[in-house]
Amino acid sequence: SKYKDRMEVFPNFFSSFASSIHARFTTFTGLYPVRDFNEFTMKRVNVKSLFDVFHDNGYASSLFYSSFLDYTGFRDFLKNRGIDELFDADTMPGPRKTERVSWGLREEETLGAIRNQIKRYAGGNQRFFLTYVPAAPHYPYDRVPEAFHRFKPGEIGDFTPLYLNELLYMDWVMASIVDQLKESGVLDKTLVVITNDHGERTGEGGGPIGHGWALTPELANTPLIIMDPQKPGYHLNYTLGSQIDLLPTLLDLLKISVPSNQLYEGRSLYGPEAGDKRLVYLNTYGEYGVLEDNQYVSGDRKADEAGASSFQGTTYAISNEGSKTLFSPEPAAEARHVLIRPFDEFQENLLRNYSFYCESICRTRQTAAVLPGR
């Protein structure tokens, strides 16, 4: 609320995969992930990431991660991608003032390092791209500072109150980063983007805990807030999009040309084609969802693989009440079934042969450019 008058909120934004490393890959590359994350971490997909593009355009790039870069191959994915300074729980600058948490550092440790980095950038009048990836909020939600213990534990096995307390904690951390931009005199010329990787089940009502296999529209629906100093005031943008769209959207906002030799699968949420009909794939290891024309269609791999021809996923109509996104089940007669397997096979092939396809498309474009009247 402190910076609400700077915010453009996207209520109809969605996570591409209910797993952190998959969602990060998509957010930073504009490409859909595949289920086996080794295919884009241990094996290199030669795509120009946000880090590469900003580096090529004169931005100093740094990434601060409160957890461990070697987990799920995050370090391998980031290797040689134009990041000038890279820090995780083992290498975070500054002396430790708090106990570690299960997944790395308490966020105020990372916050301190980020604030110092912003001061250095501002002092050197340096254009920068700073990325912050927290460990919180993450099960088991341990060592949240006492100031954020607003919600009290209730039923055994329901971690919802602890999760909500971590959200309050993260709200304070993010506001503190924006505070530092303001104190350093660079907020009015800095684009700030707040989003996350995926939704979480917290054991509410005796349900499961965690993520990665199950998907509902509410779990896939994820925050996107853009604070653009060129666009003051509070705005709601109902354009439907997902994490594959973030890279082209940021390049569009910053007037940076999309590299001509790349094949990104997203589109700018501000572009003329943003409202065009398209399929948007939302994935997990098990269940999945497909967005099309303001509808969410659910699916399940087990049912698909079992050949359950009678299976039909639920179709939800997407609507909004202010900044809240609503999902209304359509009548059974209106339900559709969209198979995920053709998409999986296509995407596995694209990532495996990404450089080949980029070179082929570039040759095609060059050929078309020298054919007069064509």
N, C-alpha and C positions, 0 to 999 in steps of 0.2 A: 504493500500500500504506500510505502514511503516514496517509491518511484513510479507509481501507477500512471502519472500524467506523461510518462515517456514511453509507455508500453503499447505495442500492437500484439494482441493475443490471437492465436490461431486455434480455436476450439476443435477443429476437424482435422487435426494432425495425428498421425499414427506411427507406431513402432513397426519396423520391418521384420524384426525377429525378436522373440522373447528370450534373449540371451545377450549378455553384455558385449562380448567380443564380436558377435555377429552384428549387433546394432552399431557398434563403433565403426566397424568396417564400412557399413553403408553410409553412416553420417559423414565420414571423412572422404569417401570415394565416389558417392553418387551411383554405386553399383549394388545390386541385391547380393546378399551373402548366400552361400550354400551351407547345408547342414554340417558338413565336415569342416570345421574351422581351420584345420591344417592346410586346406586347399588355398587359403588366402593369408596364412600366417607363416607356417614353415615353408610353404611354396609361395613364391613372389608373383603377385598379379601386377604387371607393369603399368598400372594406371597412375596418372598424376593425381595425387590426393590434394586436399585443401592445403596441406602443409607445403607440398611441392609448388603449387600454383602461387601461393602467397610469397614463398621464397623467391620464385622467379620474378616476382613483381616488386622486389625490394623491401619486403617485410621481414623483420627479425622475428623468429618463431621460437616459442618455448612451450613446453607441456609439463604440467604439474599433476602427478598422480599419487593419491594418498595410499594406494595399495601397491602391489608388486608387479612390475612390468613383465616378469617371466611367466606369470600365470596365464594360461591359455594362449601363449605365444604373442602377447601384445607387443613385446619388445621386437620380435621378429617382423611383425607387420610394420612397425614404425621405422625400422632400420633404413637408413639412406633415403629419407623422404623430406629432406630440407628442414629438419628441426635442429635449431642451433643449440638449444639447451633442453635437456630431458632429465626430469627428476622423478623418483618414486619414493616409497617408504624407506628404502635403504640409503638413498642418496639425497634426501631433502635438505636444502641448506639450513644452517642455523642449529643451535643446540636444542636438544629435546627437553621440553618442560613438562610433559605429561606422559602417562603410561600409554603403551601401545594398545590398540584394539585388535580384535580377532583378524581383521583384514588389512592391518597396516597401522596408519597413524590417525590420531584424532585430527579433525579437520582444522582446528585452530593452529596446528603446527604447519599445515600446508598453507593456510591463510596468511600466516606471517611471512612465509617465503614469497607468496604471490604479491603481497603488498610491497615488499622490498623491490621486487622485480619491476612493478609498475612505476615506482619512484625512479628507478634507473632509466627505464624507457623514457619517462617524461623529462627527466633531467638532460638526457641526450637528444631530445627532440626526434626520437626514433619511431618510425612507423612499426607497429608490432602486431603479431597474431599470437595471443596468449590463450592456451587451452587448459582448462581445469577439469580433471576427472576425479571426483571424490570417491571414497570408499563407502561413505554413508549416503543414503540409508540402506543398510544391508544387515540381514539376519547375522548374528543374534542381537543386533541393536544395543551393543554394550557401551558403557561409559559415556553416555550422553550427559553433558554438563547439567548440574542440578537446576540451573535456571530454566531449562526446557522440559522439566518433568511436569507438564501440565496435565497429561492424561495418565490415569492410574490403572495398573493392571487389574483385570477382571477375571474372566474364566481362564482356567488352566489350559494352555495350548493356544490361546488367542493372543497373538502378538500385535494386534492392531494398535493398542495404546502406545506401545513402545515405538512402533513404526511412525505413528503420528508425531511423537515427541522428536524423532529424528528429522522429520520434515520441518518442524519448527526450528530445529538446530541448523538445518541446511538453509532455511530462509534467512536466518541471521548471518550465516557465512556469506551467502551470495550478496546480501545487502551491504555487507562490510567490504566486499570487493568493489562494488559500485561506489561506496563511500570513498575508497582510496582513489579511484579514478577522478572523482570530484575534487578531493583534496589536492591531487596532483595537477589539477587544471586541464585534464584531457577528456573529461566525460563528454563535453559538448562537441568533440570531434572523434568520438569512439563509438563504433557499432558494437552493441552488447547483445549476445544471443544466449538464451537459457532454454535448454531442452534436457531430455533424459534418455535412457536406453530402452527401458521396458517396464511393464507393470509387475506387480508382485501380489502373491496370495499370502495372507498373514494368519491363516488358521481361524478366521472369524466363523462363528457358528459351527465349529467342529470340522471345518473344511481343511484342505491341504495347505502346506506352507511351501513357498518357493516359486520357481518359474522354469520355463524351458519346454514344457510339454503341453500344457493346457492354454487355451485362448478363448477369450470372450471379447465382444466389442469394447467393453469397459477396460479390460486389461490392455488391449492394443492401443486404445486412445491415449495419447501421450502429450505432455505439455510442449508448446513452442511459444516463446515470448521473444519478440525482437524489439530492441530499444534503439531506434535510429534517430540521431540528433537532427537529421533533415526532416523528420516527420514528427513534430511535437504533438502532445495530446494523447488521450487514451482511445484506442481503436480496437474493434473486433473485426477480424478478417476470416470469413467463413469458407475461404478456398480450401478444398479438400486436398490433402497431400500426405506424404510420408517422408521418412528419413532419406530416401534417395533424392529428394528434392532440395535438401539443405545446401549442398555444394553449389548447384546452379543458381539458387536463390541468393546466396551471399555474394557470388561473383557479379550477379546482376545489380545488387544494391551498391556494390563498390565500383561499378563500371569497369570491371576487369573482364577481358574477353575470355570466353571458354576456349581452352586449347583446341586447335583445329584437328589435331591428330589423336583425339580421344573419343571414346564412345561412352558417354554417361547415360544412364537410364532414367535419371530424374529430369525435372523441368523447373524453371523458376516459378515460384508461387505468385510472382508479379507479372509473368510473361503473358502475352496474348493468348497462348494456348493453355493457360493454367486451368481454365474451366472446361476444356474439351473432355469428351468421354475417353476413358482409358481404364484398363485393369490395373489395380494396385494390389500387390501380393504381400500379405502379412503372415509370417511363418513362425513355427516352432518345430521341435523334433517330432511332434505328434499332430496336434490339431493345427488348423490354419484358417485364414480368412482371406476373402477377396473383396476389394472395394470396386464398385462400378456404379456410376451415375447416382451418387448419394444413397447407395445401398451397401450393406455389409452382408456377405454370404459366408456362412461358416462351413467348415469341412473337417474330415478326420481321416488321417492316413490309414489307420487300421481298417476302417470300413472300406476305404478304397481298395486296399491290397487284398481284402477278403472277397472282393468282387461283389460287394453288397449293392446290386443294381437298384434295389428298392430304397437305399439310403438317400435321404435328402437333407442337406444341412438347413439350418434355420436362416431365413432371410430377414434382415432388419432394415427398416427405413431410418435414415439418419436425419435428424432435425436439431434445432437449437432453441434454447431459452436463454437469451443473453450469452454469457460465456460457457454455459453448460451444454454439453452434447447429449442428446437423447437417442436411444436406440429402441425402436418399436417393432416387435416381431410382426412380420407380415402373415396373413392367413396362409394356412398350409397349401392351399391351391396355388398361391403365388410363389412358393418356395422354389429355389433352383439349386442345382448341384454343379459346382465348378471343380474340376479335378486339378490337383496341384502337380501331379506327376509330369505332365508335359513341360510345365514351367521349370521344375527341378532339373530335368534333363537338359533343357535349353541353357539354364544358368550355369550348370556344371561345365558344359561345353564352352560357353562364353568365357568364363574365368580361366579355364585351362588353356584356351587359345587366344587370349585377349590381344596380345601383340599382333598376331596374324590377322585378326579381324580389323584392327586399327589400320594396319598397313594396307589391307585390301580396300577399305573404305576410302583412305586417302588417295590411292591410285585411281579409284573410280571418280572421285571428285576432281582430280587433276585432269583426267580424260574428258569429263563433262565440260570443264572450263575452257578447253581448247576446241570445242565443237561449236562453231558459230551457228546461231539460230536454233540450237537444241536446248 
